[in-house]
Amino acid sequence: MAAIDDDDRPKKKIAHEIGQDLSLLSVEELSERVQLMHDEISRLEADMAQKRSKRTAADQFFKR
């Protein structure tokens, strides 16, 4: 019977909770979480820009 390689196992999705204890995380794990937060900030900013654009279009349509 073949041993299961670590690479073959499904990777656990990174989750971060604001205020979480960081003392048990490695530098690599912290780096992954920083990237996760940067990606989330980019996603939020893109959504805000889209909503502002729609709001501007609606304001122009209704001539506010």
SULRAUR-V924301 format. One record per residue. N is the residue number from 1. RES is the residue in three letters. SS is DSSP state (helix for helix, strand for strand, loop for the rest). PHI is phi in degrees with one decimal (* if undefined). PSI is psi as a letter, one per 30 degrees, with the letter a starting at -180 (* if undefined). Layout:
n: [N N]
res: [RES RES]
ss: [SS SS]
phi: [PHI PHI]
psi: [PSI PSI]
This chain:
n: [1 2 3 4 5 6 7 8 9 10 11 12 13 14 15 16 17 18 19 20 21 22 23 24 25 26 27 28 29 30 31 32 33 34 35 36 37 38 39 40 41 42 43 44 45 46 47 48 49 50 51 52 53 54 55 56 57 58 59 60 61 62 63 64]
res: [MET ALA ALA ILE ASP ASP ASP ASP ARG PRO LYS LYS LYS ILE ALA HIS GLU ILE GLY GLN ASP LEU SER LEU LEU SER VAL GLU GLU LEU SER GLU ARG VAL GLN LEU MET HIS ASP GLU ILE SER ARG LEU GLU ALA ASP MET ALA GLN LYS ARG SER LYS ARG THR ALA ALA ASP GLN PHE PHE LYS ARG]
ss: [loop loop loop loop loop helix helix helix loop loop loop loop loop loop loop loop loop loop loop loop loop loop loop loop loop loop helix helix helix helix helix helix helix helix helix helix helix helix helix helix helix helix helix helix helix helix helix helix helix helix helix helix helix helix helix helix helix helix helix helix helix loop loop loop]
phi: [* -78.7 -76.0 -82.3 -74.3 -60.9 -68.5 -83.3 -76.8 -64.5 -81.0 -73.7 -66.0 -72.6 -130.3 -130.1 -111.3 -59.5 84.9 -62.5 -64.8 -99.2 -64.1 -92.8 -91.6 -80.2 -60.6 -62.4 -64.8 -63.9 -61.4 -62.4 -70.2 -61.2 -62.4 -58.8 -68.5 -61.1 -62.5 -68.2 -61.6 -61.1 -64.0 -65.7 -64.6 -64.4 -66.5 -62.2 -62.4 -64.1 -68.3 -63.8 -62.1 -64.5 -65.8 -62.2 -62.3 -66.4 -62.0 -68.1 -63.8 -94.2 50.5 -77.8]
psi: [k k k k k e f f k k k k k k k k k k g k k f f f k l e e e e e e e e e e e e e e e e e e e e e e e e e e e e e e e e e e e g h *]
